[in-house]
């Protein structure tokens, strides 16, 4: 959804923009092609692997931090307001395809899942130490797994025999609780349930939903009136937060109004779209992608 993202930002050549999920740098490079000599781009990525993709351009700054700290680090660089913010949430292709990062349900590697490999908590720590009730709640809340309790019980049972160290160990622990039927949307339910399990652990390890909430609140503060926020999300938990915030300025989606009946939300949604069929054929991961574009309203 590269072209839709860049169109959504409505880039001004002399504007200041932020790519909070730099990754391989694809979106940032596309933004740079639309910037003039006075334009600036700040990018965030807490994954040290992203530093190898940094753009050699005086208009570009890569900040190796979680985007939940966007406002503070922009101020360190003398920036208080920006014209656009882009967030492509979730796991990058590089992270998925690197077995030792532990994000992939297909590849066997250490059960890690940390976006920031210096962070103290890994998925291995979670599955081997959180009690059954805590695991069940996590899998239900963040993975939306129908059989969260059975999965949690299976994990606790498996770790009582030996530590769960790799993604393969985790798959083996829950194997008997994975449905064998085909999914109504294509593919197997087994792979779908595994993806939901991995998603739940990853969200907990990285505090992803709290980071997203912080980003959305800060976006409303640092965007100039008319500035754009473009967010690509990959599951309903993320998308719901973005939708509610653009609609109401809060995460419950409850619209508050002033004395005259005018909505108090700081932003409005301009666009919602999904990946095209052609893009899904080229990149299967785009199937679940949802893009929303918001605009900062005048104060």
CORRALIN-V638994 format. One record per residue. N is the residue number from 1. BURIAL is + if it has 16 or more other ideal C-beta (glycine too) atoms within 10 Angstrom, else -. Layout:
{{N | BURIAL} {N | BURIAL}}
This chain:
{{1 | +} {2 | -} {3 | -} {4 | +} {5 | +} {6 | +} {7 | -} {8 | +} {9 | +} {10 | +} {11 | +} {12 | +} {13 | -} {14 | -} {15 | +} {16 | +} {17 | +} {18 | +} {19 | +} {20 | +} {21 | +} {22 | +} {23 | +} {24 | -} {25 | +} {26 | +} {27 | +} {28 | +} {29 | +} {30 | +} {31 | +} {32 | +} {33 | -} {34 | +} {35 | +} {36 | -} {37 | -} {38 | -} {39 | +} {40 | +} {41 | +} {42 | +} {43 | +} {44 | +} {45 | +} {46 | +} {47 | +} {48 | -} {49 | -} {50 | +} {51 | -} {52 | -} {53 | +} {54 | +} {55 | +} {56 | -} {57 | -} {58 | -} {59 | +} {60 | +} {61 | +} {62 | +} {63 | +} {64 | +} {65 | -} {66 | +} {67 | +} {68 | +} {69 | +} {70 | +} {71 | +} {72 | -} {73 | +} {74 | +} {75 | -} {76 | -} {77 | -} {78 | -} {79 | +} {80 | -} {81 | -} {82 | +} {83 | +} {84 | +} {85 | +} {86 | +} {87 | +} {88 | +} {89 | +} {90 | +} {91 | +} {92 | +} {93 | -} {94 | +} {95 | +} {96 | +} {97 | -} {98 | +} {99 | -} {100 | -} {101 | +} {102 | +} {103 | +} {104 | +} {105 | +} {106 | -} {107 | +} {108 | -} {109 | -} {110 | +} {111 | +} {112 | +} {113 | +} {114 | +} {115 | +} {116 | -} {117 | -} {118 | -} {119 | -} {120 | -} {121 | -} {122 | +} {123 | +} {124 | +} {125 | -} {126 | +} {127 | +} {128 | +} {129 | -} {130 | +} {131 | -} {132 | -} {133 | -} {134 | -} {135 | +} {136 | +} {137 | +} {138 | +} {139 | +} {140 | +} {141 | -} {142 | +} {143 | +} {144 | -} {145 | +} {146 | -} {147 | +} {148 | +} {149 | +} {150 | -} {151 | +} {152 | +} {153 | +} {154 | +} {155 | +} {156 | +} {157 | -} {158 | +} {159 | +} {160 | -} {161 | -} {162 | -} {163 | -} {164 | +} {165 | -} {166 | +} {167 | +} {168 | -} {169 | +} {170 | +} {171 | +} {172 | -} {173 | +} {174 | +} {175 | -} {176 | -} {177 | +} {178 | +} {179 | -} {180 | -} {181 | -} {182 | -} {183 | -} {184 | -} {185 | -} {186 | -} {187 | -} {188 | -} {189 | -} {190 | +} {191 | -} {192 | +} {193 | +} {194 | +} {195 | +} {196 | +} {197 | +} {198 | +} {199 | +} {200 | +} {201 | +} {202 | +} {203 | +} {204 | +} {205 | +} {206 | +} {207 | +} {208 | +} {209 | +} {210 | -} {211 | +} {212 | +} {213 | +} {214 | +} {215 | +} {216 | +} {217 | +} {218 | +} {219 | +} {220 | +} {221 | -} {222 | +} {223 | +} {224 | -} {225 | -} {226 | -} {227 | +} {228 | +} {229 | +} {230 | +} {231 | +} {232 | +} {233 | +} {234 | +} {235 | +} {236 | -} {237 | +} {238 | +} {239 | +} {240 | -} {241 | +} {242 | +} {243 | +} {244 | +} {245 | +} {246 | +} {247 | +} {248 | +} {249 | +} {250 | +} {251 | +} {252 | -} {253 | -} {254 | -} {255 | -} {256 | -} {257 | -} {258 | -} {259 | -} {260 | -} {261 | -} {262 | -} {263 | -} {264 | -} {265 | +} {266 | +} {267 | +} {268 | -} {269 | +} {270 | -} {271 | -} {272 | -} {273 | -} {274 | -} {275 | +} {276 | -} {277 | -} {278 | -} {279 | +} {280 | -} {281 | -} {282 | -} {283 | -} {284 | -} {285 | -} {286 | +} {287 | +} {288 | +} {289 | +} {290 | +} {291 | +} {292 | +} {293 | +} {294 | +} {295 | +} {296 | +} {297 | +} {298 | -} {299 | -}}
